[in-house]
Amino acid sequence: AAAVLVALLVGAYIGSPYYAVHSFRSAVQAGDVAGMEARVDFPAVRESLKSQISAQMTKAMAEDPALKDNPFSGMAAMMLPAIIDRTIEAYVTPAGIAAVVKNTQLVPGKDAAASDGKVVSSSTYVSLNRFQVDVHPEKAPAIKSSMIFARDGLFAWKLVRLDLPEGM
């Protein structure tokens, strides 16, 4: 009996992120705001998006030949973090996360062939306390977004990071 109990606990421990991802998708599809809030660490997701978008925008500005001689590019670079912060704060909400996850065209304006609505996902443990779900259009595996879930207690998990495709 003890061995069966241990096996059940180990199975629940290992299977818990799969259940958490399923619960997360169900909450998104149902528009369950309370369910979303319970399954997402919004401050952590916001910070991850701020750093990614800031890095991508800074890189794009540095590589743009039109901005190299522009006297206003320095001012734009100084204002960029504040603009990104306000935008992320406004859009990373339960409704905003639901829209991103529901959206089958993962990167608006990217390859039109990738937006046929067929999405491929895969999931794996990153570590004992981190679980990653990768999502990409079937015809464009290079346009990959990732959702990182972190263990929150023994069996619960929360979304803590969204990784955007390069060049978003």
C-alpha positions in Angstrom: 0.0 0.0 0.0 2.9 2.4 0.8 4.5 1.7 -2.5 1.3 2.4 -4.4 0.9 5.7 -2.4 4.5 6.7 -3.2 3.9 5.9 -6.9 0.8 8.0 -7.0 2.5 10.9 -5.3 5.5 10.7 -7.7 3.1 10.4 -10.7 1.1 13.5 -9.5 4.3 15.4 -8.9 5.7 14.6 -12.4 2.3 15.0 -14.1 1.3 18.2 -12.4 2.7 20.7 -15.0 0.8 18.9 -17.8 -2.4 19.4 -15.7 -1.4 23.0 -15.0 -1.0 23.8 -18.7 -4.3 22.1 -19.5 -6.0 24.2 -16.7 -4.3 27.3 -18.0 -5.6 26.7 -21.6 -9.0 25.9 -20.3 -9.1 29.2 -18.3 -8.0 31.1 -21.4 -10.5 29.5 -23.7 -13.3 30.0 -21.2 -12.3 33.7 -20.6 -12.0 32.9 -16.9 -10.3 36.0 -15.5 -10.0 34.6 -12.0 -8.6 31.4 -13.3 -6.0 33.3 -15.4 -5.0 35.4 -12.4 -4.5 32.3 -10.3 -2.3 30.7 -13.0 -0.1 33.6 -14.1 2.5 35.5 -12.1 1.8 38.8 -13.9 4.8 40.8 -12.4 7.2 38.2 -13.5 5.7 37.9 -17.0 5.7 41.7 -17.4 9.4 41.9 -16.4 10.4 39.2 -18.9 8.5 40.9 -21.7 10.0 44.3 -20.8 13.6 43.0 -21.0 13.0 41.1 -24.2 11.3 43.9 -26.0 13.8 46.5 -24.8 16.7 44.4 -26.1 15.0 43.8 -29.4 14.1 47.5 -29.9 17.6 48.7 -28.8 19.2 46.2 -31.3 16.9 47.3 -34.1 17.7 51.0 -33.4 21.4 50.3 -33.3 21.3 48.5 -36.6 19.1 51.0 -38.5 21.3 53.1 -40.8 18.7 55.8 -40.9 19.0 56.4 -37.1 22.8 56.6 -37.0 23.0 60.2 -38.1 19.6 61.2 -36.6 20.0 63.7 -33.7 16.8 62.5 -32.1 17.7 58.9 -31.9 19.4 59.4 -28.6 16.3 61.0 -27.1 14.2 58.1 -28.5 16.6 55.6 -26.9 16.2 57.4 -23.6 12.4 57.4 -23.8 12.1 53.8 -25.0 12.2 52.1 -21.6 9.3 54.3 -20.3 7.2 53.7 -23.4 7.8 49.9 -23.2 7.0 49.8 -19.4 3.7 51.6 -19.9 2.7 49.5 -22.8 3.5 46.2 -21.1 1.7 47.3 -17.9 -1.4 48.1 -20.0 -1.5 45.0 -22.1 -0.2 42.2 -19.9 -3.5 41.5 -18.1 -5.6 38.4 -18.0 -7.4 39.6 -21.2 -4.1 40.4 -22.9 -2.5 37.0 -22.1 -5.7 35.2 -23.3 -5.5 37.1 -26.6 -1.9 36.1 -27.1 -2.5 32.4 -26.3 -5.7 32.2 -28.3 -4.1 33.9 -31.3 -3.1 31.3 -33.9 -1.1 33.8 -35.9 1.6 34.1 -33.3 3.5 37.0 -34.9 1.3 39.5 -36.6 2.8 40.7 -39.9 5.2 37.8 -40.2 5.1 35.1 -43.0 1.5 34.8 -44.2 2.0 31.1 -45.0 2.7 30.6 -41.3 -0.8 31.9 -40.3 -2.9 29.1 -41.7 -4.2 28.4 -38.2 -2.3 25.2 -37.6 -0.2 25.4 -34.5 2.2 22.9 -33.1 3.1 22.7 -29.5 5.6 20.7 -27.4 6.3 20.7 -23.7 9.2 19.6 -21.6 10.8 20.0 -18.2 13.5 22.6 -18.1 14.4 21.7 -14.6 12.6 20.0 -11.7 10.8 23.3 -11.0 10.5 24.8 -14.5 8.3 23.6 -17.4 8.4 24.9 -20.9 5.7 24.9 -23.6 6.8 25.8 -27.1 4.3 26.9 -29.7 4.8 27.7 -33.4 2.9 27.7 -36.6 3.1 24.3 -38.3 4.6 25.8 -41.5 7.1 28.1 -39.7 8.9 26.4 -36.8 11.4 29.3 -36.6 8.6 31.6 -35.3 8.5 29.9 -31.9 7.0 31.4 -28.7 7.6 29.8 -25.4 5.7 29.8 -22.1 7.7 29.0 -19.0 5.8 27.7 -15.9 7.4 27.6 -12.5 6.4 25.3 -9.7 4.3 27.1 -7.0 4.2 24.7 -4.1 4.2 21.0 -4.4 1.8 20.4 -7.3 0.8 23.9 -8.5 2.4 25.8 -11.4 2.3 29.4 -12.6 3.2 31.0 -15.9 6.2 33.2 -15.1 7.7 34.0 -18.6 6.7 34.4 -22.2 9.5 34.1 -24.7 8.8 36.0 -27.9 10.2 35.0 -31.3 13.3 36.8 -32.4 12.6 40.0 -34.3 9.1 40.3 -33.1 
